[in-house]
């Protein structure tokens, strides 16, 4: 059973137990904190922060909570409704007058909580052909003198970097896909490429058989001294075989090397 770190009240022993079960079932790492009436009753963590399970999860490990904030917001709203301080059938503009702008005065609080407000929308009628003009993607500009990379991430799969034998996921800020709006304001970001690094960019199809970057990371490590051409060929052939040649999305890989001095490729036959 996974080793759980931290502390908890005996009344809440099921929480670390559930965490251990998740980790034993294959989850990589996580932490849980529970407060009751302002007092901490659970503060536990376990597992690792990386898919290769080399960096242990710590008490202060930072994790992206993603849409968990939606649950927290809904719970807070329900508590306020239970206290009579929030009317779920009232217009949102009662509590936030500026929200009524642009014809939103009829949107009710319950609409927001149920995701039925209909706010995310296109400008004007949209056809299937319009959707073909959008695409996720990444743009890179690499300085051959320094290895510094200027990077734009339009909502695409995060790249992987091989450095000193270890594969790590690079998590740049994500902007809107190309073509969603005329002037989305893409952010220029920097990627650190050093001599000896290998940068791997890929499409969603490369993740289909494994469901994560874990399988691809193993292949990247195994082919660290191969020529990029040979490595990419193995990556794509492996994914095709694992999917029984029935990929639902394209499987494309771009492998960029910044070779270290006096370290030619061993090649592969």
Buried (B, 14 or more C-beta within 10 A) or exposed (E): EBEBBBEBBEEBEEBBEEBBEBBEEEBBBBBBBBEEEEEEBBBBBBBBBBBBEEEBBEEEBEEEEEEEEEEEEEEEBEEBBEEEEBBBEEBBBEEEEEBBEEEBEEBBBBBBBEEEBEEEEEEEEEEEEEEEEBEBBBEBEBEEEEBEBEBBBBBBBBBBBBBEEBBBBBEBEEBBBBBBEEEEEBEEBEBEBEEBBBBBBBBBBBBBBBEEBBBBBBBBEEBBEBBBEBBBBBBBEBBBEEBEEEBEEEBBBBBBBBEEEEEEBEEEE
